[in-house]
């Protein structure tokens, strides 16, 4: 099992609250978010971790220097989105994979579940966050049907968590589609858009993690929720 963590983005919505540093470097209680993620993945016997850097990469290089990770770079982070980050790390994507965004905090119970999933492509969702969801999923029988920020009403099953798992047999198709989208100039897509592009062609499954804590550091309120959760667990 490998893990690829996307850490190239700038995070403009919360930047002024964290002195312009990369979102994944926030202190979540005696540890930085990116270090928490790496440590929890290594504890679960992830064989290899790749990190894609871009914005203020020097800060993250210093933090990561003590960890057994492989670093990739998206030097075009200001004019591309995370699909480009995945493309720059495409040679790393060659085994059962966890792919996730570096600004996501997930409690250990969520990470544990990633290792028990037998489907070839699974995205995590939280059905308890229908009303306040940012990026929304609609799924039936745990298969993704619709996705996007504009879903409304009964077309919302849950909020996307920012983590996916893919089996090695799915990866040739994933990488072929990734290359195709890049060649078409779709640099402003997210890496998840590669998975979404298969909806209707082959099953993309959804795992509901409602009842488990997670948060994406997009806004200061998200960060405060993480700090409160961590404080309660001390």
Buried (B, 14 or more C-beta within 10 A) or exposed (E): BBBBBBBBBBBEEBBEEBEBBBBBBBEBEEEBBBBBBBEBBBEBEBEBBBBBBBBBBEBBEEBBEEBEBBBBBBEBBEEBBBBBBBBBBBEBBEEBBBBBBBBBBBBBEBBEBBEEBEBBBBBBBBBBBBEEBEBBBBBEEBEBBBBEEEBEEEBBBBBBBBBBBBBBEBBEBBBEBBEEBBEEEBBEBBBBBBBBBBBEEEBBBBBBBEEBBBBBBBBEEBBEBBBEBBEEEE
